[in-house]
């Protein structure tokens, strides 16, 4: 389909918003993908966007367009700091939001719905904050709202879809990460020691300490699993993510319900497994960079026959032979993003999209917090994001992590406790707050556990 678009001189025209690491990885591949034309790259710093293009092999003349019209006519690329002007313009087919800002992601998704553009939401922070409403708004406008292929949530959703379409009952699904309980208190100051990076590596890699810390302190895992829950119908455990240590050979044994000898609260659960044992030793054959789905014969199937087939074809099962698992050992984030771009425009299909509100991520105190302190959001010094069933988040009035940046505390919050809406001084007139509140009204869910088995 892409080759035909190239042959017809009608490429898929893309606006990329955000030229950081994820965006740069996409640019490296988009330049050599037939039928794709990155017509514009929008970034708050067009200079940094130009540096990303140069770093990923783009010749300078390729991104020298002065207007969007010139870019589309000549097949070159416009650099701009005005993303919304490009969304409003004619000719763009699909927008990639790779900003990482929840407020920006909400703004861009709504603009895409208004102006008839498909959107690939790399910005999982925005998806966790209000994705179900954004996806519904886009669907009502006749455009695709998609999770980003290459990022773990979309890859997990693909595996869940594969298992269900093949007639299996999904027991658990998620990803791997490096986790120890103490990481919840990690800050941008301490993060590099946990990663084992030297100061020279940090400098050479242009790494963002707060962003990297959000991966370590559990926030990013919570956000991604909320996205998976909302797109797949799987649900979190009541206590949130458990992070059991687990290697690929033990997936079927660990990722089964506790009632069957495993570590899941229920069948149909999202979970993240750790590449470290609790004493810090590495897990044998860990899945730190990968994704998994555990599954079993569906209710009503010929169980003995299916389980015998598991054995005959070499699947690793739990001791009973009933539970098994599949996994993908790695993910390539922006290098794989082109699949979402092509799927949205050419097939009209998302690579994962939220359809219910089942998981939420609540700001949780890293230490005792005092009135008057300013929360610094995802990956910062004050709070981390904890996964909760959406019904529990609503019940406790939990403040979503996506709204916990640069807001002042009105009340003290002890370490480990959820920050609540009433604990902070929020601008209730902001678009992000209004959209989140509307999402809660439209999608408030009982958050019942999955019952596929």
ZAROLUM-182484 format. One record per residue (C-alpha): x, y, z. Coordinates in Angstrom, 3 decimals. Layout:
<pts>
PT | xx | yy | zz
PT | X | Y | Z
...
</pts>
This chain:
<pts>
PT | xx | yy | zz
PT | 0.000 | 0.000 | 0.000
PT | 2.853 | 2.377 | 0.755
PT | 4.588 | 1.409 | -2.491
PT | 1.421 | 2.243 | -4.412
PT | 1.188 | 5.622 | -2.701
PT | 4.797 | 6.257 | -3.708
PT | 4.180 | 5.152 | -7.302
PT | 1.091 | 7.362 | -7.538
PT | 2.986 | 10.391 | -6.232
PT | 0.553 | 10.564 | -3.314
PT | 2.611 | 9.868 | -0.186
PT | 1.240 | 9.746 | 3.343
PT | 1.990 | 13.234 | 4.637
PT | 3.028 | 13.377 | 8.272
PT | 3.355 | 16.088 | 10.912
PT | 5.722 | 15.066 | 13.712
PT | 5.344 | 17.089 | 16.911
PT | 8.353 | 16.696 | 19.184
PT | 11.825 | 15.870 | 17.868
PT | 13.263 | 14.247 | 21.002
PT | 14.502 | 10.658 | 21.258
PT | 11.282 | 8.949 | 20.124
PT | 10.720 | 11.459 | 17.337
PT | 14.343 | 11.196 | 16.204
PT | 14.110 | 7.415 | 15.976
PT | 11.041 | 7.768 | 13.764
PT | 12.803 | 10.308 | 11.570
PT | 15.678 | 7.887 | 11.042
PT | 13.261 | 5.392 | 9.457
PT | 10.745 | 7.719 | 7.800
PT | 13.473 | 9.152 | 5.575
PT | 13.925 | 5.768 | 3.879
PT | 10.316 | 4.479 | 3.960
PT | 8.581 | 4.582 | 0.566
PT | 5.257 | 6.372 | 0.435
PT | 5.990 | 8.504 | 3.522
PT | 6.590 | 12.269 | 3.447
PT | 7.336 | 14.014 | 6.729
PT | 5.977 | 17.340 | 5.578
PT | 6.567 | 19.163 | 8.851
PT | 8.381 | 18.756 | 12.145
PT | 7.075 | 20.957 | 14.958
PT | 9.110 | 21.532 | 18.081
PT | 9.306 | 24.312 | 20.660
PT | 12.923 | 24.626 | 19.477
PT | 13.186 | 24.317 | 15.679
PT | 16.965 | 24.527 | 16.143
PT | 16.950 | 21.331 | 18.200
PT | 14.631 | 19.736 | 15.632
PT | 17.177 | 20.565 | 12.916
PT | 19.882 | 18.938 | 15.013
PT | 17.746 | 15.789 | 15.342
PT | 17.223 | 15.660 | 11.588
PT | 20.921 | 16.076 | 10.933
PT | 21.790 | 13.420 | 13.506
PT | 19.451 | 10.923 | 11.826
PT | 20.875 | 11.377 | 8.348
PT | 18.709 | 14.066 | 6.771
PT | 20.609 | 16.385 | 4.398
PT | 20.117 | 20.072 | 5.243
PT | 18.376 | 20.877 | 1.970
PT | 15.686 | 18.326 | 2.845
PT | 14.400 | 20.446 | 5.733
PT | 14.903 | 23.921 | 4.277
PT | 11.254 | 24.522 | 3.302
PT | 9.999 | 27.976 | 4.316
PT | 6.267 | 27.179 | 4.158
PT | 4.107 | 24.076 | 4.401
PT | 2.948 | 24.608 | 0.841
PT | 6.522 | 24.632 | -0.383
PT | 7.262 | 21.486 | 1.631
PT | 4.324 | 19.567 | 0.168
PT | 5.047 | 20.710 | -3.378
PT | 8.772 | 19.909 | -3.282
PT | 8.729 | 16.865 | -1.008
PT | 10.816 | 18.657 | 1.615
PT | 10.132 | 19.359 | 5.287
PT | 9.076 | 22.469 | 7.168
PT | 10.514 | 23.131 | 10.619
PT | 8.173 | 25.143 | 12.844
PT | 7.257 | 25.888 | 16.421
PT | 3.541 | 26.192 | 15.577
PT | 2.135 | 22.679 | 15.522
PT | -1.479 | 23.756 | 15.588
PT | -1.119 | 25.867 | 12.468
PT | 0.042 | 22.747 | 10.602
PT | -2.821 | 20.674 | 12.054
PT | -5.261 | 23.285 | 10.742
PT | -3.705 | 23.299 | 7.264
PT | -4.865 | 21.195 | 4.338
PT | -2.790 | 18.287 | 3.085
PT | -1.536 | 16.621 | 6.282
PT | -2.925 | 13.109 | 6.730
PT | -1.613 | 12.071 | 10.141
PT | -0.126 | 13.761 | 13.189
PT | 2.349 | 12.155 | 15.598
PT | 2.361 | 13.656 | 19.095
PT | 5.718 | 12.801 | 20.648
PT | 5.819 | 15.677 | 23.119
PT | 5.388 | 13.893 | 26.467
PT | 3.239 | 16.772 | 27.746
PT | -0.279 | 15.686 | 28.795
PT | -1.721 | 19.155 | 28.203
PT | -0.130 | 19.393 | 24.758
PT | -1.310 | 15.917 | 23.813
PT | -4.894 | 16.744 | 24.757
PT | -4.732 | 20.001 | 22.791
PT | -3.316 | 18.314 | 19.704
PT | -5.760 | 15.380 | 19.774
PT | -8.761 | 17.696 | 19.973
PT | -7.354 | 19.834 | 17.152
PT | -6.889 | 16.712 | 15.025
PT | -10.504 | 15.733 | 15.602
PT | -11.647 | 19.234 | 14.671
PT | -9.567 | 19.402 | 11.491
PT | -9.851 | 15.835 | 10.244
PT | -6.372 | 14.480 | 10.948
PT | -5.521 | 11.023 | 12.264
PT | -3.345 | 11.085 | 15.379
PT | -0.735 | 8.666 | 16.664
PT | -0.385 | 9.340 | 20.386
PT | 3.196 | 8.546 | 21.343
PT | 2.405 | 10.795 | 24.305
PT | 1.175 | 8.040 | 26.618
PT | 1.030 | 10.591 | 29.452
PT | -1.892 | 12.282 | 27.679
PT | -3.478 | 8.912 | 26.939
PT | -3.372 | 7.872 | 30.600
PT | -4.896 | 11.194 | 31.616
PT | -7.808 | 11.346 | 29.185
PT | -7.299 | 8.796 | 26.393
PT | -10.782 | 7.225 | 26.387
PT | -12.425 | 10.608 | 25.811
PT | -9.841 | 11.665 | 23.207
PT | -10.299 | 8.410 | 21.288
PT | -14.086 | 8.755 | 21.373
PT | -13.883 | 12.364 | 20.193
PT | -11.654 | 11.339 | 17.295
PT | -13.923 | 8.420 | 16.386
PT | -16.937 | 10.728 | 16.356
PT | -15.009 | 12.973 | 13.946
PT | -14.145 | 10.043 | 11.679
PT | -10.420 | 9.988 | 12.382
PT | -8.140 | 7.405 | 13.997
PT | -6.676 | 7.841 | 17.475
PT | -3.884 | 5.304 | 17.893
PT | -1.333 | 4.159 | 20.410
PT | 2.215 | 4.141 | 19.055
PT | 3.555 | 0.902 | 17.609
PT | 7.068 | 0.268 | 18.872
PT | 6.184 | 1.565 | 22.321
PT | 5.283 | -1.214 | 24.719
PT | 1.544 | -0.505 | 25.208
PT | 0.729 | -0.972 | 21.524
PT | 2.888 | -4.099 | 21.313
PT | 1.138 | -5.554 | 24.378
PT | -2.271 | -4.765 | 22.887
PT | -1.213 | -6.542 | 19.692
PT | -0.308 | -9.670 | 21.673
PT | -3.607 | -9.559 | 23.583
PT | -5.481 | -9.184 | 20.304
PT | -3.534 | -12.110 | 18.829
PT | -4.389 | -14.374 | 21.766
PT | -8.080 | -13.515 | 21.751
PT | -8.408 | -13.754 | 17.970
PT | -6.830 | -17.216 | 18.193
PT | -9.478 | -18.241 | 20.729
PT | -7.424 | -18.186 | 23.933
PT | -8.326 | -16.678 | 27.299
PT | -5.911 | -13.889 | 28.217
PT | -4.688 | -14.334 | 31.791
PT | -2.123 | -11.553 | 32.085
PT | -0.282 | -9.114 | 29.868
PT | 2.391 | -6.509 | 30.336
PT | 6.069 | -5.762 | 30.042
PT | 9.380 | -6.057 | 31.813
PT | 11.387 | -3.385 | 33.597
PT | 14.157 | -2.933 | 36.142
PT | 12.478 | -2.590 | 39.549
PT | 13.222 | -2.599 | 43.245
PT | 10.812 | -1.202 | 45.857
PT | 13.248 | 1.562 | 46.800
PT | 13.105 | 2.972 | 43.287
PT | 9.807 | 4.677 | 44.125
PT | 11.838 | 7.243 | 46.077
PT | 14.367 | 7.822 | 43.269
PT | 14.911 | 11.429 | 42.167
PT | 16.578 | 13.066 | 39.147
PT | 19.630 | 13.492 | 41.365
PT | 19.992 | 9.805 | 42.222
PT | 18.747 | 8.242 | 38.990
PT | 22.045 | 7.820 | 37.132
PT | 23.539 | 5.702 | 39.897
PT | 20.635 | 3.275 | 39.633
PT | 21.143 | 3.020 | 35.872
PT | 24.907 | 2.654 | 36.213
PT | 25.543 | 5.516 | 33.774
PT | 28.737 | 7.547 | 34.024
PT | 28.677 | 11.333 | 33.759
PT | 30.368 | 10.979 | 30.361
PT | 27.594 | 8.695 | 29.088
PT | 24.931 | 11.080 | 30.329
PT | 26.575 | 14.049 | 28.651
PT | 27.111 | 12.239 | 25.349
PT | 23.570 | 10.925 | 25.255
PT | 21.788 | 14.226 | 25.989
PT | 19.720 | 12.348 | 28.563
PT | 16.864 | 14.002 | 30.466
PT | 17.214 | 13.061 | 34.140
PT | 13.541 | 13.577 | 35.031
PT | 12.352 | 11.585 | 32.033
PT | 14.712 | 8.700 | 32.807
PT | 13.669 | 8.815 | 36.449
PT | 10.023 | 8.385 | 35.471
PT | 10.994 | 4.992 | 34.010
PT | 12.852 | 4.017 | 37.177
PT | 10.473 | 5.207 | 39.907
PT | 7.547 | 3.214 | 38.524
PT | 5.614 | 6.100 | 37.023
PT | 6.129 | 5.210 | 33.380
PT | 5.240 | 1.578 | 34.037
PT | 2.014 | 2.691 | 35.715
PT | 1.143 | 5.048 | 32.853
PT | 1.807 | 2.413 | 30.224
PT | -0.216 | -0.246 | 32.022
PT | -3.115 | 2.180 | 32.415
PT | -2.985 | 2.658 | 28.644
PT | -2.991 | -1.116 | 28.115
PT | -5.891 | -1.632 | 30.514
PT | -7.982 | 1.056 | 28.868
PT | -7.285 | -0.298 | 25.379
PT | -7.582 | -4.025 | 26.108
PT | -10.200 | -4.423 | 28.824
PT | -7.673 | -6.029 | 31.176
PT | -7.604 | -4.531 | 34.660
PT | -5.064 | -3.672 | 37.369
PT | -4.781 | -5.494 | 40.671
PT | -6.436 | -3.552 | 43.523
PT | -3.010 | -2.731 | 45.011
PT | -1.581 | -1.652 | 41.653
PT | 1.512 | -3.095 | 40.021
PT | 3.228 | -5.909 | 41.903
PT | 6.465 | -6.068 | 39.824
PT | 7.143 | -9.771 | 40.527
PT | 10.666 | -10.874 | 39.544
PT | 10.299 | -13.174 | 36.554
PT | 12.304 | -14.456 | 33.590
PT | 10.896 | -15.642 | 30.300
PT | 10.983 | -19.306 | 31.315
PT | 8.758 | -18.603 | 34.325
PT | 6.086 | -16.437 | 32.683
PT | 3.441 | -19.171 | 32.669
PT | 4.089 | -20.054 | 36.309
PT | 4.236 | -16.504 | 37.712
PT | 1.673 | -14.804 | 35.455
PT | -1.275 | -16.979 | 36.469
PT | -3.823 | -16.248 | 39.212
PT | -2.788 | -16.668 | 42.838
PT | -5.609 | -19.181 | 43.225
PT | -3.759 | -21.363 | 40.701
PT | -0.340 | -20.887 | 42.341
PT | 0.785 | -17.754 | 40.521
PT | 1.146 | -14.117 | 41.522
PT | -1.724 | -12.407 | 39.726
PT | -4.663 | -11.114 | 41.756
PT | -7.081 | -12.217 | 39.048
PT | -7.252 | -13.545 | 35.504
PT | -7.300 | -10.725 | 32.994
PT | -4.720 | -8.502 | 34.749
PT | -2.117 | -6.035 | 33.531
PT | 1.251 | -6.455 | 35.234
PT | 4.935 | -5.494 | 34.996
PT | 7.670 | -7.985 | 35.829
PT | 11.064 | -7.067 | 37.261
PT | 14.475 | -7.972 | 35.835
PT | 15.861 | -7.921 | 39.387
PT | 15.222 | -10.214 | 42.323
PT | 14.248 | -8.322 | 45.470
PT | 17.812 | -8.669 | 46.795
PT | 19.149 | -6.994 | 43.659
PT | 20.402 | -10.115 | 41.871
PT | 19.620 | -10.231 | 38.140
PT | 16.761 | -12.457 | 37.061
PT | 17.828 | -15.309 | 34.785
PT | 16.736 | -14.621 | 31.175
PT | 14.926 | -11.442 | 32.117
PT | 12.432 | -9.585 | 29.921
PT | 13.531 | -6.054 | 30.805
PT | 13.017 | -4.663 | 27.291
PT | 10.147 | -6.876 | 26.179
PT | 6.424 | -7.576 | 26.430
PT | 4.364 | -10.683 | 27.184
PT | 0.944 | -12.249 | 27.281
PT | 0.003 | -15.271 | 29.383
PT | -2.996 | -17.282 | 28.283
PT | -4.915 | -20.532 | 28.642
PT | -7.580 | -22.528 | 26.806
PT | -10.846 | -20.618 | 26.783
PT | -13.808 | -21.772 | 28.792
PT | -15.804 | -24.215 | 26.695
PT | -12.830 | -25.325 | 24.604
PT | -11.598 | -28.920 | 24.580
PT | -9.097 | -28.211 | 27.347
PT | -7.208 | -31.514 | 27.277
PT | -6.725 | -31.303 | 23.531
PT | -5.469 | -27.701 | 23.570
PT | -3.115 | -28.401 | 26.473
PT | -1.729 | -31.415 | 24.624
PT | -1.078 | -29.161 | 21.625
PT | 0.797 | -26.722 | 23.902
PT | 3.094 | -29.575 | 24.861
PT | 3.449 | -30.989 | 21.358
PT | 4.556 | -27.653 | 19.934
PT | 7.082 | -26.824 | 22.618
PT | 5.312 | -24.137 | 24.627
PT | 6.611 | -23.604 | 28.138
PT | 3.702 | -24.080 | 30.547
PT | 3.108 | -23.951 | 34.267
PT | 3.334 | -27.335 | 36.075
PT | -0.327 | -28.061 | 35.374
PT | 0.092 | -27.586 | 31.624
PT | -2.906 | -25.237 | 31.574
PT | -1.187 | -21.851 | 31.471
PT | 1.380 | -20.760 | 28.906
PT | 2.823 | -17.523 | 27.556
PT | 4.272 | -15.775 | 24.546
PT | 6.689 | -12.879 | 24.615
PT | 8.588 | -10.446 | 22.460
PT | 12.100 | -9.863 | 23.830
PT | 12.514 | -6.216 | 22.854
PT | 10.844 | -3.122 | 21.481
PT | 12.282 | -0.519 | 19.140
PT | 10.090 | 2.496 | 20.014
PT | 10.373 | 5.119 | 17.242
PT | 12.085 | 2.768 | 14.796
PT | 8.795 | 0.837 | 14.561
PT | 6.426 | 3.807 | 14.661
PT | 5.845 | 3.737 | 10.911
PT | 3.443 | 0.823 | 11.368
PT | 1.035 | 3.074 | 13.277
PT | 1.353 | 5.832 | 10.691
PT | 0.630 | 3.467 | 7.820
PT | -2.155 | 1.597 | 9.617
PT | -4.012 | 4.774 | 10.562
PT | -3.968 | 6.291 | 7.077
PT | -4.078 | 3.250 | 4.793
PT | -6.243 | 0.868 | 6.812
PT | -8.127 | 3.291 | 9.029
PT | -7.104 | 1.142 | 12.002
PT | -5.286 | 2.063 | 15.214
PT | -2.492 | -0.037 | 16.662
PT | -4.297 | -0.031 | 19.994
PT | -6.809 | 2.563 | 21.165
PT | -8.594 | 3.146 | 24.496
PT | -12.252 | 2.188 | 24.635
PT | -12.945 | 2.134 | 28.395
PT | -11.614 | 3.712 | 31.570
PT | -10.338 | 0.858 | 33.723
PT | -6.895 | 1.989 | 34.885
PT | -5.697 | 5.304 | 36.297
PT | -2.383 | 6.660 | 37.578
PT | -2.488 | 8.644 | 40.821
PT | 0.210 | 10.978 | 42.133
PT | 1.734 | 9.378 | 45.251
PT | 4.093 | 11.080 | 47.720
PT | 7.758 | 10.026 | 47.508
PT | 8.365 | 11.582 | 50.924
PT | 6.397 | 13.549 | 53.499
PT | 5.110 | 16.579 | 51.625
PT | 4.307 | 19.909 | 53.284
PT | 1.657 | 22.523 | 52.501
PT | 3.006 | 25.119 | 50.108
PT | 5.346 | 22.727 | 48.281
PT | 5.234 | 22.676 | 44.486
PT | 4.693 | 19.262 | 42.927
PT | 7.085 | 18.588 | 40.041
PT | 5.240 | 15.791 | 38.263
PT | 6.361 | 12.627 | 36.536
PT | 9.897 | 11.564 | 37.398
PT | 10.529 | 14.450 | 39.786
PT | 11.439 | 14.844 | 43.435
PT | 7.982 | 14.897 | 45.030
PT | 5.617 | 12.262 | 43.587
PT | 5.522 | 9.089 | 41.526
PT | 2.592 | 7.625 | 39.623
PT | 0.825 | 4.573 | 41.063
PT | -1.495 | 2.401 | 38.986
PT | -5.014 | 1.987 | 40.387
PT | -8.305 | 0.605 | 39.162
PT | -10.156 | 3.653 | 37.861
PT | -13.014 | 3.065 | 40.288
PT | -10.568 | 3.198 | 43.217
PT | -9.014 | 6.397 | 41.905
PT | -12.454 | 7.978 | 41.705
PT | -13.325 | 6.660 | 45.153
PT | -10.325 | 8.275 | 46.848
PT | -10.390 | 11.456 | 44.767
PT | -6.853 | 10.753 | 43.559
PT | -5.022 | 13.422 | 41.592
PT | -3.874 | 12.003 | 38.231
PT | -0.120 | 12.173 | 37.756
PT | -0.669 | 14.085 | 34.511
PT | -1.992 | 17.062 | 36.487
PT | 0.670 | 16.977 | 39.221
PT | 3.200 | 19.282 | 37.555
PT | 3.810 | 22.783 | 38.930
PT | 0.816 | 22.723 | 41.260
PT | 0.973 | 23.836 | 44.900
PT | -0.047 | 21.664 | 47.824
PT | -2.706 | 22.975 | 50.197
PT | -2.444 | 20.070 | 52.658
PT | 0.314 | 17.837 | 53.989
PT | 0.579 | 14.393 | 52.359
PT | 2.537 | 11.611 | 54.120
PT | 5.019 | 9.456 | 52.231
PT | 3.308 | 6.703 | 50.270
PT | -0.130 | 8.336 | 50.365
PT | -2.140 | 9.392 | 47.351
PT | -2.334 | 13.098 | 46.595
PT | -5.975 | 14.059 | 46.150
PT | -7.630 | 16.715 | 44.025
PT | -8.554 | 18.589 | 47.192
PT | -4.909 | 18.621 | 48.337
PT | -3.737 | 20.906 | 45.536
PT | -4.478 | 24.319 | 44.121
PT | -5.410 | 23.602 | 40.492
PT | -6.408 | 25.933 | 37.685
PT | -9.855 | 24.491 | 37.107
PT | -10.239 | 26.535 | 33.910
PT | -7.350 | 24.796 | 32.131
PT | -8.196 | 22.643 | 29.130
PT | -6.408 | 19.589 | 30.536
PT | -8.361 | 19.731 | 33.795
PT | -11.656 | 20.293 | 31.988
PT | -11.068 | 17.390 | 29.583
PT | -10.059 | 15.083 | 32.406
PT | -13.177 | 15.971 | 34.388
PT | -15.316 | 15.378 | 31.309
PT | -13.619 | 12.010 | 30.773
PT | -14.445 | 11.034 | 34.370
PT | -18.099 | 11.959 | 33.832
PT | -18.339 | 10.022 | 30.572
PT | -16.305 | 6.925 | 31.424
PT | -16.601 | 6.387 | 35.154
PT | -16.344 | 2.606 | 35.477
PT | -16.952 | -0.012 | 38.113
PT | -13.465 | -1.350 | 37.246
PT | -14.485 | -4.988 | 37.588
PT | -11.805 | -7.635 | 37.257
PT | -11.576 | -9.531 | 33.991
PT | -13.493 | -12.801 | 33.744
PT | -12.157 | -14.431 | 30.572
PT | -11.480 | -17.659 | 32.418
</pts>
